[in-house]
């Protein structure tokens, strides 16, 4: 039963990674960037809960109020990139290392927060981080791949759908 709970927590932690990678996938990101980003997100989802466990409530109070603002800024930047890409031809784009690391960090803040209370859920902290890592890597890869597929099949329409979904995501985070 504990493993099922950890898997469900892992799935909930990876929703934002899936959503943002889907949006980036609509920009036709290169296969190498998809793999690098997926692995990077997995690593961050492995280490952030462990870091949260050790750092504790002090830093959680500081980040808890600020990470939403940072995430909104990232979403708006992605939205701007998507709007600019409406005019561009479809070609693969690589993400640079800084973009991959920032993407991974921003979608992993919730893993840090869960780490603060993880010891109250389970004593299998390393197993928890491994589960979170695997699920988030797979979710990120699926999001990028689905976005890339939609971009190929629906081209211009998929970008407009992606922009609309991203606007709704931004509104959701503002109201949250």
TIPA-516348 format. One record per residue (C-alpha): residue number from 1; chain; x, y, z; residue in three letters. Coordinates in steps of 0.25 Angstrom, whole numbers, plus 5000, padded with zeros to 4 digits. Example, Ala and Ser with C-alpha at 12.3 -4.5 7.8 and 13.67 -1.06 7.14 Angstrom:
# TIPA-516348
+-----+------+------+------+------+------+
: pos : unit :    X :    Y :    Z : code :
+-----+------+------+------+------+------+
:   1 :    A : 5049 : 4982 : 5031 :  ala :
:   2 :    A : 5055 : 4996 : 5029 :  ser :
+-----+------+------+------+------+------+
***
This chain:
# TIPA-516348
+-----+------+------+------+------+------+
: pos : unit :    X :    Y :    Z : code :
+-----+------+------+------+------+------+
:   1 :    A : 5000 : 5000 : 5000 :  unk :
:   2 :    A : 5011 : 5009 : 5003 :  unk :
:   3 :    A : 5017 : 5007 : 4989 :  unk :
:   4 :    A : 5004 : 5011 : 4983 :  unk :
:   5 :    A : 5004 : 5024 : 4991 :  unk :
:   6 :    A : 5018 : 5027 : 4986 :  unk :
:   7 :    A : 5014 : 5025 : 4972 :  unk :
:   8 :    A : 5002 : 5033 : 4973 :  unk :
:   9 :    A : 5010 : 5044 : 4980 :  unk :
:  10 :    A : 5020 : 5043 : 4968 :  unk :
:  11 :    A : 5009 : 5044 : 4958 :  unk :
:  12 :    A : 5004 : 5057 : 4964 :  unk :
:  13 :    A : 5018 : 5062 : 4965 :  unk :
:  14 :    A : 5021 : 5060 : 4950 :  unk :
:  15 :    A : 5008 : 5067 : 4945 :  unk :
:  16 :    A : 5015 : 5080 : 4943 :  unk :
:  17 :    A : 5027 : 5074 : 4937 :  unk :
:  18 :    A : 5017 : 5067 : 4927 :  unk :
:  19 :    A : 5010 : 5080 : 4924 :  unk :
:  20 :    A : 5022 : 5088 : 4922 :  unk :
:  21 :    A : 5029 : 5078 : 4913 :  unk :
:  22 :    A : 5016 : 5077 : 4905 :  unk :
:  23 :    A : 5017 : 5092 : 4902 :  unk :
:  24 :    A : 5032 : 5091 : 4899 :  unk :
:  25 :    A : 5029 : 5079 : 4890 :  unk :
:  26 :    A : 5020 : 5087 : 4882 :  unk :
:  27 :    A : 5032 : 5096 : 4878 :  unk :
:  28 :    A : 5038 : 5083 : 4872 :  unk :
:  29 :    A : 5050 : 5081 : 4881 :  unk :
:  30 :    A : 5061 : 5072 : 4876 :  unk :
:  31 :    A : 5061 : 5057 : 4881 :  unk :
:  32 :    A : 5074 : 5060 : 4888 :  unk :
:  33 :    A : 5068 : 5071 : 4896 :  unk :
:  34 :    A : 5056 : 5063 : 4899 :  unk :
:  35 :    A : 5065 : 5052 : 4905 :  unk :
:  36 :    A : 5074 : 5061 : 4912 :  unk :
:  37 :    A : 5062 : 5069 : 4918 :  unk :
:  38 :    A : 5055 : 5056 : 4923 :  unk :
:  39 :    A : 5068 : 5051 : 4930 :  unk :
:  40 :    A : 5070 : 5064 : 4936 :  unk :
:  41 :    A : 5056 : 5065 : 4941 :  unk :
:  42 :    A : 5058 : 5051 : 4947 :  unk :
:  43 :    A : 5071 : 5055 : 4954 :  unk :
:  44 :    A : 5064 : 5067 : 4960 :  unk :
:  45 :    A : 5052 : 5059 : 4965 :  unk :
:  46 :    A : 5062 : 5050 : 4971 :  unk :
:  47 :    A : 5070 : 5060 : 4979 :  unk :
:  48 :    A : 5060 : 5071 : 4982 :  unk :
:  49 :    A : 5052 : 5062 : 4992 :  unk :
:  50 :    A : 5065 : 5058 : 4999 :  unk :
:  51 :    A : 5069 : 5072 : 5000 :  unk :
:  52 :    A : 5055 : 5076 : 5005 :  unk :
:  53 :    A : 5057 : 5065 : 5016 :  unk :
:  54 :    A : 5070 : 5071 : 5021 :  unk :
:  55 :    A : 5067 : 5086 : 5019 :  unk :
:  56 :    A : 5053 : 5085 : 5025 :  unk :
:  57 :    A : 5043 : 5096 : 5028 :  unk :
:  58 :    A : 5052 : 5108 : 5029 :  unk :
:  59 :    A : 5055 : 5109 : 5014 :  unk :
:  60 :    A : 5042 : 5103 : 5010 :  unk :
:  61 :    A : 5035 : 5115 : 5016 :  unk :
:  62 :    A : 5044 : 5124 : 5007 :  unk :
:  63 :    A : 5042 : 5116 : 4994 :  unk :
:  64 :    A : 5028 : 5113 : 4996 :  unk :
:  65 :    A : 5024 : 5127 : 4994 :  unk :
:  66 :    A : 5033 : 5130 : 4983 :  unk :
:  67 :    A : 5034 : 5118 : 4974 :  unk :
:  68 :    A : 5020 : 5121 : 4968 :  unk :
:  69 :    A : 5024 : 5134 : 4963 :  unk :
:  70 :    A : 5036 : 5128 : 4957 :  unk :
:  71 :    A : 5028 : 5117 : 4950 :  unk :
:  72 :    A : 5018 : 5128 : 4945 :  unk :
:  73 :    A : 5030 : 5135 : 4939 :  unk :
:  74 :    A : 5035 : 5122 : 4932 :  unk :
:  75 :    A : 5021 : 5120 : 4927 :  unk :
:  76 :    A : 5020 : 5134 : 4921 :  unk :
:  77 :    A : 5033 : 5132 : 4914 :  unk :
:  78 :    A : 5029 : 5119 : 4908 :  unk :
:  79 :    A : 5016 : 5126 : 4904 :  unk :
:  80 :    A : 5024 : 5137 : 4897 :  unk :
:  81 :    A : 5033 : 5126 : 4890 :  unk :
:  82 :    A : 5020 : 5119 : 4885 :  unk :
:  83 :    A : 5014 : 5132 : 4880 :  unk :
:  84 :    A : 5027 : 5135 : 4873 :  unk :
:  85 :    A : 5028 : 5121 : 4867 :  unk :
:  86 :    A : 5014 : 5123 : 4860 :  unk :
:  87 :    A : 5022 : 5130 : 4849 :  unk :
:  88 :    A : 5034 : 5121 : 4848 :  unk :
:  89 :    A : 5035 : 5108 : 4839 :  unk :
:  90 :    A : 5035 : 5095 : 4846 :  unk :
:  91 :    A : 5049 : 5091 : 4849 :  unk :
:  92 :    A : 5056 : 5084 : 4861 :  unk :
:  93 :    A : 5061 : 5093 : 4872 :  unk :
:  94 :    A : 5071 : 5088 : 4882 :  unk :
:  95 :    A : 5070 : 5094 : 4896 :  unk :
:  96 :    A : 5083 : 5099 : 4903 :  unk :
:  97 :    A : 5088 : 5093 : 4916 :  unk :
:  98 :    A : 5083 : 5106 : 4924 :  unk :
:  99 :    A : 5069 : 5104 : 4918 :  unk :
: 100 :    A : 5069 : 5089 : 4922 :  unk :
: 101 :    A : 5074 : 5092 : 4936 :  unk :
: 102 :    A : 5065 : 5103 : 4939 :  unk :
: 103 :    A : 5053 : 5095 : 4933 :  unk :
: 104 :    A : 5057 : 5083 : 4942 :  unk :
: 105 :    A : 5058 : 5092 : 4954 :  unk :
: 106 :    A : 5045 : 5099 : 4953 :  unk :
: 107 :    A : 5037 : 5087 : 4951 :  unk :
: 108 :    A : 5044 : 5080 : 4963 :  unk :
: 109 :    A : 5041 : 5091 : 4974 :  unk :
: 110 :    A : 5029 : 5083 : 4978 :  unk :
: 111 :    A : 5038 : 5071 : 4980 :  unk :
: 112 :    A : 5046 : 5079 : 4990 :  unk :
: 113 :    A : 5033 : 5083 : 4997 :  unk :
: 114 :    A : 5029 : 5068 : 4998 :  unk :
: 115 :    A : 5042 : 5064 : 5003 :  unk :
: 116 :    A : 5040 : 5073 : 5016 :  unk :
: 117 :    A : 5029 : 5064 : 5020 :  unk :
: 118 :    A : 5033 : 5051 : 5013 :  unk :
: 119 :    A : 5038 : 5045 : 5026 :  unk :
: 120 :    A : 5024 : 5045 : 5032 :  unk :
: 121 :    A : 5019 : 5037 : 5020 :  unk :
: 122 :    A : 5030 : 5027 : 5019 :  unk :
: 123 :    A : 5043 : 5023 : 5024 :  unk :
: 124 :    A : 5047 : 5018 : 5010 :  unk :
: 125 :    A : 5053 : 5032 : 5006 :  unk :
: 126 :    A : 5063 : 5026 : 4996 :  unk :
: 127 :    A : 5052 : 5018 : 4989 :  unk :
: 128 :    A : 5042 : 5030 : 4989 :  unk :
: 129 :    A : 5053 : 5038 : 4982 :  unk :
: 130 :    A : 5055 : 5027 : 4972 :  unk :
: 131 :    A : 5040 : 5026 : 4969 :  unk :
: 132 :    A : 5039 : 5041 : 4967 :  unk :
: 133 :    A : 5051 : 5041 : 4958 :  unk :
: 134 :    A : 5046 : 5030 : 4949 :  unk :
: 135 :    A : 5031 : 5035 : 4948 :  unk :
: 136 :    A : 5036 : 5049 : 4945 :  unk :
: 137 :    A : 5046 : 5045 : 4935 :  unk :
: 138 :    A : 5035 : 5037 : 4928 :  unk :
: 139 :    A : 5025 : 5048 : 4929 :  unk :
: 140 :    A : 5034 : 5058 : 4923 :  unk :
: 141 :    A : 5038 : 5049 : 4912 :  unk :
: 142 :    A : 5024 : 5046 : 4908 :  unk :
: 143 :    A : 5020 : 5061 : 4909 :  unk :
: 144 :    A : 5031 : 5065 : 4899 :  unk :
: 145 :    A : 5028 : 5053 : 4890 :  unk :
: 146 :    A : 5013 : 5056 : 4890 :  unk :
: 147 :    A : 5015 : 5071 : 4887 :  unk :
: 148 :    A : 5025 : 5068 : 4876 :  unk :
: 149 :    A : 5015 : 5058 : 4870 :  unk :
: 150 :    A : 5004 : 5068 : 4871 :  unk :
: 151 :    A : 5013 : 5078 : 4864 :  unk :
: 152 :    A : 5016 : 5069 : 4853 :  unk :
: 153 :    A : 5001 : 5065 : 4851 :  unk :
: 154 :    A : 4994 : 5078 : 4853 :  unk :
: 155 :    A : 5005 : 5088 : 4851 :  unk :
: 156 :    A : 5000 : 5102 : 4852 :  unk :
: 157 :    A : 4987 : 5097 : 4859 :  unk :
: 158 :    A : 4995 : 5090 : 4870 :  unk :
: 159 :    A : 5003 : 5103 : 4873 :  unk :
: 160 :    A : 4990 : 5110 : 4875 :  unk :
: 161 :    A : 4984 : 5099 : 4884 :  unk :
: 162 :    A : 4997 : 5099 : 4892 :  unk :
: 163 :    A : 4996 : 5114 : 4894 :  unk :
: 164 :    A : 4982 : 5113 : 4898 :  unk :
: 165 :    A : 4985 : 5102 : 4908 :  unk :
: 166 :    A : 4997 : 5110 : 4913 :  unk :
: 167 :    A : 4988 : 5122 : 4915 :  unk :
: 168 :    A : 4979 : 5114 : 4923 :  unk :
: 169 :    A : 4990 : 5108 : 4931 :  unk :
: 170 :    A : 4995 : 5122 : 4935 :  unk :
: 171 :    A : 4981 : 5126 : 4939 :  unk :
: 172 :    A : 4980 : 5114 : 4947 :  unk :
: 173 :    A : 4994 : 5117 : 4955 :  unk :
: 174 :    A : 4989 : 5131 : 4957 :  unk :
: 175 :    A : 4976 : 5127 : 4963 :  unk :
: 176 :    A : 4983 : 5116 : 4971 :  unk :
+-----+------+------+------+------+------+
***
